[in-house]
Amino acid sequence: MLNERAENNARDFPQSRCQPLGMILTPTLMYWKTVQTPTLLVIIAEGDPTRQVFLDGRGHPTDSNPTWLGHSIGHWDRDTLVVDTTGFNDKAWFDGGGIPHTEKMHITERYRRVDLGHLEIAFTIEDPDTFLKPWVIKRVAELAPNEEIQEYVCTENERDLQHLVGK
């Protein structure tokens, strides 16, 4: 699948069809904001659906309906928020190159504030049908208090897709 995506110039990139970027690409490509209550963390990002991380002690559903962002539950381990996510569909990409995954994907995120202006994020990605071993991605996000999340609307009358997929 990765080779096919490279050969066709990534014409099936999800956002070219008004679909979400997914958990891994969103924190890299755009601004995002978190809102936290004692039982819920909400992550708002430009161009993606709102993500909910349940902090109320619940588990994952036994029969989940796979989604772009999966089902996320979290807990605090001292100064680190640990988020466990399962229940993904297989449509999102890991990067612009089109690395695929299956519905068996499981992601554990660890968020830790390094200092006032920086948030360290470590993603551990497991998917036995895609990767031979867990894959760890580390990022540091910078606080951007003066930036606002902009409204993003994927237009109904989009005219560029035909240039990617041909006629």
DRENDO-1510 file (C-alpha; in Angstrom, 1 decimal, always signed):
<recs>
REC; n; res; u; v; w
REC; 1; MET; +0.0; +0.0; +0.0 .
REC; 2; LEU; +2.8; +2.4; +0.8 .
REC; 3; ASN; +4.4; +1.9; -2.7 .
REC; 4; GLU; +1.0; +2.4; -4.3 .
REC; 5; ARG; +0.5; +5.7; -2.5 .
REC; 6; ALA; +4.0; +6.8; -3.6 .
REC; 7; GLU; +3.4; +5.8; -7.2 .
REC; 8; ASN; +0.0; +7.6; -7.5 .
REC; 9; ASN; +1.4; +10.9; -6.0 .
REC; 10; ALA; -0.6; +10.4; -2.7 .
REC; 11; ARG; -3.8; +11.1; -4.5 .
REC; 12; ASP; -5.9; +9.3; -1.8 .
REC; 13; PHE; -4.4; +11.5; +1.0 .
REC; 14; PRO; -7.4; +11.7; +3.4 .
REC; 15; GLN; -7.6; +15.5; +3.7 .
REC; 16; SER; -7.9; +15.8; -0.1 .
REC; 17; ARG; -11.3; +14.2; +0.3 .
REC; 18; CYS; -12.3; +16.3; +3.4 .
REC; 19; GLN; -11.4; +13.5; +5.8 .
REC; 20; PRO; -9.4; +14.0; +9.0 .
REC; 21; LEU; -5.6; +13.9; +9.3 .
REC; 22; GLY; -5.7; +11.6; +12.3 .
REC; 23; MET; -3.9; +11.5; +15.7 .
REC; 24; ILE; -0.3; +11.4; +14.5 .
REC; 25; LEU; -0.3; +14.1; +11.7 .
REC; 26; THR; -2.5; +16.6; +13.5 .
REC; 27; PRO; +0.0; +17.7; +16.2 .
REC; 28; THR; +2.7; +18.1; +13.6 .
REC; 29; LEU; +0.8; +20.1; +10.9 .
REC; 30; MET; -1.5; +22.5; +12.8 .
REC; 31; TYR; -2.3; +24.3; +15.9 .
REC; 32; TRP; -4.3; +22.4; +18.5 .
REC; 33; LYS; -5.8; +23.4; +21.9 .
REC; 34; THR; -6.7; +21.3; +24.9 .
REC; 35; VAL; -9.5; +21.9; +27.4 .
REC; 36; GLN; -9.5; +19.8; +30.6 .
REC; 37; THR; -12.0; +19.1; +33.3 .
REC; 38; PRO; -11.5; +16.6; +36.1 .
REC; 39; THR; -13.2; +13.9; +34.0 .
REC; 40; LEU; -12.5; +14.9; +30.4 .
REC; 41; LEU; -9.8; +16.3; +28.1 .
REC; 42; VAL; -11.0; +17.8; +24.8 .
REC; 43; ILE; -8.5; +18.3; +22.0 .
REC; 44; ILE; -9.5; +20.8; +19.3 .
REC; 45; ALA; -7.5; +21.0; +16.1 .
REC; 46; GLU; -7.9; +22.8; +12.8 .
REC; 47; GLY; -9.2; +20.4; +10.2 .
REC; 48; ASP; -9.9; +17.4; +12.4 .
REC; 49; PRO; -12.8; +16.3; +14.5 .
REC; 50; THR; -12.8; +17.2; +18.2 .
REC; 51; ARG; -11.1; +14.4; +20.2 .
REC; 52; GLN; -12.3; +13.3; +23.7 .
REC; 53; VAL; -10.0; +11.7; +26.2 .
REC; 54; PHE; -12.1; +10.2; +29.1 .
REC; 55; LEU; -10.4; +10.7; +32.5 .
REC; 56; ASP; -13.2; +9.3; +34.6 .
REC; 57; GLY; -11.8; +5.7; +35.1 .
REC; 58; ARG; -13.9; +4.0; +32.4 .
REC; 59; GLY; -12.4; +1.4; +30.1 .
REC; 60; HIS; -12.6; +1.0; +26.3 .
REC; 61; PRO; -15.9; -0.3; +24.9 .
REC; 62; THR; -15.9; -4.1; +24.2 .
REC; 63; ASP; -17.5; -3.7; +20.8 .
REC; 64; SER; -16.2; -0.3; +19.4 .
REC; 65; ASN; -17.2; +1.2; +16.1 .
REC; 66; PRO; -13.8; +2.1; +14.5 .
REC; 67; THR; -13.2; +5.8; +14.0 .
REC; 68; TRP; -10.5; +8.2; +12.7 .
REC; 69; LEU; -9.3; +9.1; +16.2 .
REC; 70; GLY; -10.3; +5.9; +18.1 .
REC; 71; HIS; -11.5; +5.7; +21.7 .
REC; 72; SER; -9.2; +7.4; +24.3 .
REC; 73; ILE; -9.0; +6.9; +28.0 .
REC; 74; GLY; -6.4; +8.6; +30.2 .
REC; 75; HIS; -5.0; +8.7; +33.7 .
REC; 76; TRP; -2.3; +10.7; +35.5 .
REC; 77; ASP; +1.0; +9.0; +36.4 .
REC; 78; ARG; +2.5; +11.7; +38.7 .
REC; 79; ASP; +3.3; +14.6; +36.3 .
REC; 80; THR; +2.6; +12.7; +33.1 .
REC; 81; LEU; -0.8; +12.2; +31.4 .
REC; 82; VAL; -1.0; +8.7; +29.9 .
REC; 83; VAL; -3.6; +8.3; +27.2 .
REC; 84; ASP; -4.5; +4.8; +25.8 .
REC; 85; THR; -6.3; +4.7; +22.5 .
REC; 86; THR; -7.8; +1.8; +20.5 .
REC; 87; GLY; -10.7; +1.5; +18.1 .
REC; 88; PHE; -9.2; +3.1; +15.0 .
REC; 89; ASN; -10.4; +2.7; +11.5 .
REC; 90; ASP; -7.7; +2.0; +8.9 .
REC; 91; LYS; -8.1; +5.2; +6.9 .
REC; 92; ALA; -5.7; +7.7; +8.5 .
REC; 93; TRP; -2.1; +8.1; +7.4 .
REC; 94; PHE; +0.9; +8.4; +9.8 .
REC; 95; ASP; +2.7; +10.8; +7.5 .
REC; 96; GLY; +2.5; +12.6; +4.1 .
REC; 97; GLY; +4.2; +9.5; +2.6 .
REC; 98; GLY; +1.2; +7.3; +3.4 .
REC; 99; ILE; +2.4; +4.9; +6.0 .
REC; 100; PRO; -0.7; +2.7; +6.6 .
REC; 101; HIS; -2.1; +0.9; +9.7 .
REC; 102; THR; -4.9; -1.5; +10.5 .
REC; 103; GLU; -7.8; -1.5; +12.9 .
REC; 104; LYS; -5.6; -3.4; +15.4 .
REC; 105; MET; -3.5; -0.3; +16.0 .
REC; 106; HIS; -3.0; +0.7; +19.6 .
REC; 107; ILE; -1.5; +4.0; +20.7 .
REC; 108; THR; -0.2; +5.0; +24.1 .
REC; 109; GLU; +0.6; +8.7; +24.5 .
REC; 110; ARG; +2.6; +10.3; +27.3 .
REC; 111; TYR; +2.2; +14.1; +27.8 .
REC; 112; ARG; +4.6; +15.8; +30.2 .
REC; 113; ARG; +5.1; +19.5; +30.7 .
REC; 114; VAL; +8.9; +20.1; +30.4 .
REC; 115; ASP; +8.6; +23.8; +31.4 .
REC; 116; LEU; +6.1; +26.5; +31.1 .
REC; 117; GLY; +6.4; +26.8; +27.3 .
REC; 118; HIS; +7.0; +23.2; +26.2 .
REC; 119; LEU; +5.0; +20.0; +26.3 .
REC; 120; GLU; +6.8; +16.7; +25.6 .
REC; 121; ILE; +4.7; +14.1; +23.8 .
REC; 122; ALA; +5.7; +10.5; +23.3 .
REC; 123; PHE; +3.6; +8.2; +21.1 .
REC; 124; THR; +4.1; +4.5; +21.3 .
REC; 125; ILE; +2.3; +2.9; +18.3 .
REC; 126; GLU; +1.6; -0.8; +18.1 .
REC; 127; ASP; +0.0; -2.6; +15.2 .
REC; 128; PRO; +1.0; -6.3; +14.8 .
REC; 129; ASP; -0.3; -6.3; +11.2 .
REC; 130; THR; +1.9; -3.3; +10.2 .
REC; 131; PHE; +5.0; -3.1; +12.4 .
REC; 132; LEU; +7.4; -5.7; +13.6 .
REC; 133; LYS; +7.8; -4.0; +16.9 .
REC; 134; PRO; +6.4; -0.9; +18.7 .
REC; 135; TRP; +7.2; +2.4; +17.1 .
REC; 136; VAL; +7.9; +5.4; +19.3 .
REC; 137; ILE; +7.6; +9.0; +18.1 .
REC; 138; LYS; +8.7; +11.9; +20.3 .
REC; 139; ARG; +7.7; +15.5; +19.8 .
REC; 140; VAL; +7.9; +18.7; +21.8 .
REC; 141; ALA; +5.0; +21.1; +21.4 .
REC; 142; GLU; +5.5; +24.8; +22.0 .
REC; 143; LEU; +3.0; +26.9; +23.9 .
REC; 144; ALA; +1.4; +29.4; +21.5 .
REC; 145; PRO; -0.9; +31.5; +23.8 .
REC; 146; ASN; -1.6; +34.1; +21.2 .
REC; 147; GLU; -2.7; +31.7; +18.5 .
REC; 148; GLU; -6.3; +30.9; +17.9 .
REC; 149; ILE; -7.8; +27.7; +16.4 .
REC; 150; GLN; -9.2; +28.8; +13.0 .
REC; 151; GLU; -12.4; +27.5; +11.5 .
REC; 152; TYR; -11.7; +25.0; +8.8 .
REC; 153; VAL; -14.3; +24.0; +6.3 .
REC; 154; CYS; -13.6; +21.5; +3.5 .
REC; 155; THR; -15.6; +23.0; +0.7 .
REC; 156; GLU; -18.4; +21.2; -0.9 .
REC; 157; ASN; -17.5; +22.6; -4.3 .
REC; 158; GLU; -13.8; +21.6; -4.2 .
REC; 159; ARG; -12.2; +21.6; -7.6 .
REC; 160; ASP; -8.6; +20.4; -7.1 .
REC; 161; LEU; -9.2; +16.7; -6.4 .
REC; 162; GLN; -9.8; +16.0; -10.1 .
REC; 163; HIS; -6.2; +17.1; -10.8 .
REC; 164; LEU; -4.8; +14.6; -8.4 .
REC; 165; VAL; -6.9; +11.5; -9.4 .
REC; 166; GLY; -7.3; +12.3; -13.1 .
REC; 167; LYS; -10.5; +12.3; -15.1 .
</recs>
